[in-house]
Amino acid sequence: MTISIKQLHPCFVGEVGPVDLRTVHDRETLEALRAGMDRYAVLVFRNQPFSDAEQLDFAQRFDGQLHARTSTSVLVKNRFGNEALSDISNVGADGNLLSPDDRRRMTGLANQLWHADATFVDPPGRYSMLSARVIPPVDADTQFADMRAAYDALDDAMKAAIADLKVHHSIAYSREVLGFEFQPSEKEQLKGAVHPLVRHFPRTGRRGLYLASHASSIIGWRVPEGRLLLRELMEHATQPRFVYSHRWSVGDFVIWDNRATMHRARPFDDTKYRRELRRTTTLDIAPAAA
């Protein structure tokens, strides 16, 4: 199958021409999509009426092992019965809107911080795939930042200074910044992971900053100095010139590379309007599945 990709932003993001991902099984098309991910880091597909089972099947077919150690699984049982299918929504198991003080809603507010998925586990997340099922009648965009372009724009002195640094990522840290409180038993399950501050992509030869709101400290640095540098790099990487905003429609399916991008949800009145999306995330395990 031949696919076409139209670039949506000067740095990254491509919209893939008419294709039904549910029917894509051939190696040639899957490899073409992976090549598109190498180039654009974010791919947008329209009119993808996935069922939950079809989305899980495509994610595994496209990129292999799925991430299931989500932070939400520590708080509540997944309403779909599969932790690999993340419930990115503001409704409970009964289908009703979550109350303002519901712990699931409160921890979900951290999705409005710039982050990459599954940086707090090892191996970390590689590709995330988000399927839009119910969209509110108000703006509720998701923004993406190109961390490769942000790295390219750094001066040589900064690139040299951060080349070998390692960072601890903790999802408990990003939630606690917003005042969310975990029980000791919950924090024990969310110890985090350590990853390089700069990621290298052998398939393209490029490098990118590996940042997220989960980044709590730089290994070997005093905490205040480390957090100041991380904040400086986050502010640099999220300048408008590196950012694309995606306005959702029902049936949209967006795939992004967590190693090469950050993203955040934009706020809307989630106590009034329903919003339901399903996310699958693959783990960064080599060799990549074909």
N, C-alpha and C positions, 0 to 999 in steps of 0.2 A: 504494500500500500504506500502510495506517495503522499507525503504530508507537506503542507506549506505553513510558514511561520511569518507573521507580521510583527515587527518590533514596535513596542508601545512606549518606550522610554529611551532617551539617548544612550543610557548606560546598559540597560538590561530589560528584561520582561518581553516575552513573545506570546502572541495569540495564535494558537494553532488552528488551521483551517478545518473545515467540516470533517469530523471523525467521531465515531461512536466507540469510545474506549472499551466498552463492554465486549466488543467483538474483536478487539485487537489481541491476537495471540502469536502472530508470526514474528520471528526473531528480527527480521529486517526493520519492521516498523518500531518495535521496542527499542532497538539500537538507535534509530533515527530520533526517537523521543529523548533518549539519554544524551545524544549529541546536542540536542536542543537545550537540555538542562545545562550541559557544559558551557554553552555559549550565553544563554539568557538568564540562567539561575532561577527564573520564575516563568512557568508556562500557564497560560489561561486557556481553558476549554469551555465552550458554550454548549448548552443543551445536552447535558449528560445526566439522564434520569436514572442514576444508580439506586439500586436497593442496597441495604446494608451488606448483604452477603456478596453482591457484585463488587462493591467497593473494596471489601477485604480481599476478594479474589484478585482484582486487578492490582492492588498494591503489592501483594506477594509475587504476582506474575512479573510485575515491572521491576521490583527492586529487592525482593527477598524477605528477610526476617523482620517482623514487626515489633515495634516498641510497645510494651505493655506495663512497664513500671511507672505509671503516671502518678502525679501527686494526688489527683482526685481519688484514685483507688485506695489511698490511705484514709480518706475521709468517709467514703460511701461506696456501696456496691454499684457497679456499672448497671444502668437500667437496660442495656442491650444484651447483657450476659457475656460480654467479651471486652476485656480491658484494652485490647488493641484497637477498638473502635471508640475513640474519645468523643464524649458528648459535649460539644461546644454550643451550649444552649442556655437559656434562662428558664427552663421548665423542669419540673420534677417528674418522677415516675408516673404520677397521676395525670400528667399532661398540662397541669396548671402552672401559671407563672410562679417562680420562686419568690418567697417573701423577702423584703429588703434585708433582713438579718439572717437569712439562711446561710450556713457556712459554705455551701457550694457556690452561692452567688458571690459571697465575700472574697473567696479565694480566686474566683474567676475574674474579679475586677483587675487582678494583676496582669491579665492579658492586654490591658491598655498600656502597659510598660513595654518599651522596646526589648525584644527577647528573641531567642532562637529556641526551637523545641528540643527538649531532651538533651540539653547541654549538661544537665546535672546527673547523668548516668554515664557509665563507661562499658561498652562503646556508646557514643552519643548518637543522636538522630542524624540521619542523612536527608532523606526526602520526606516532606510532609505533604499530604494530599487532603484538601478540604472541599467537601461537597455541600452546596447550599440547598437546603430543603425548604425552610420557611424564612422569608426575608421581611423585615418590618417596612412599613410604608414611609420611613424616614431615612435620612442618611445614616449608614452604619458601615462605613468603609473599613477596609483593612489596608494598612500602609506597609510597604516593603522598602528596605534600604539595601543598596548594593555595597557589600563590605569589600568587594574586590576593587571597585572604583575608589572607595574611600581609602583603601591601602595605597593604591597607585598615586593618590594625591598627596600623601605624606612626603615630607622632605627626607633626604637621605639620612640626616642625623637621627630623626625619629625612627626610621626604619631600622637603623643599626641598633638603637637603644632598646627596641622591643623584640628584636629578632628571636631571642632565646628565652623569653619570659613565659612562665606558666601561671595559670589562673585557676583558683578554686571556684567552682560553680555550685550553688546551692539554691534549690527552689524554695526552701524554707526561708532563706535570706530575703529573696525578692518579695515574698508574701509578708514577712515581718516588717519590712520597710513601710508597708501600708497599714501596719497595726494588727495584722492577722495573728492570732495566737494558736500555736500547735500544742497538743498534749505531748509530754515527754516520750510516750510510746510512738507517737506519730513522727516526731523529729528523729527518733532512732532509725526510722525507715527512710529518712530523707537526708542522709549524710552528705551527699553530693559527690563530685568527681573533679579531677584536675585535668586541664587540657591546655595546649599551647595557645598563646595569645595571637599567633600568626599561623594560619593554615596554608599549606601548599597543595596545589591541585596538579598532580602529575599529568593528567590527561590534557591539560591546557597550558601548563607551565606558569600559571598565574598564582598569586598569593592574595590572601584576604584577611582582614581582621576577624577574630573569632570572639565576639562580645555578646553580652546579654545582660538583662537586669538581674539574672542569677549570678553574675560574676561578683563574688564577695571579697576577694583579696588576691593579691599577686604573691606567689610563693617566694619567700625569702625577703620580702619587703615589709617595712612597718605598715600597719593597716592604714593610717591616715594618708601616707604618701601614695600607697598602692591605689586607694580608692579615688584619690584626686586624679591620678593618671588615667584610670578607667573612665572616670567622668569626662575628662578632656577628650578622650578618644571617642566616647559615645556621642558627645556633642558634635565632634568633627564628622562622624560617620552618618549622622542623621540630618545633615544640611539638606535643604530642599533639592539641590542638584543631584543628590543620590537617591531620592525618594520617589516611589510610585504609589498612588492611591488606587485601590481597586474598588469600584462600586458594584456591589453584588446584585445578581439577578438569580431567581430560582433556576436551578439546573447548572449553574456555574460550577466548574471543578478546577481548582487551582493547585498546581504542584510547585513547591519551592525547595531549594537546596538550603538546609539550615547551616551548612558550613560556609556558605557564601553570602547569606542574607540575614538580616533581622526583620522582624515584623511587629506590628502592634494593632490591636483593635481600636477603632475610634468609638467614643462613648455615644450612647443614645438612651432614651428613657426605657430601660429594660424592666421597669416595674409596670409598664403600660403595654409595650409591644412585644410580641413573641419573635424570637430569632433562634432558628435551629440549624446547626451545621454538624457534620460528622467529619472527624479527622482521623486519618491513619498516618503513622509515621514509621519509616523504616530505619533500621540501625545501620551505622556506618561500619559495615563488616566487609572486608575484602576476601575473595574477589566479588565484585558486584554481580548480582544475578542478571542474566540476559533477559 
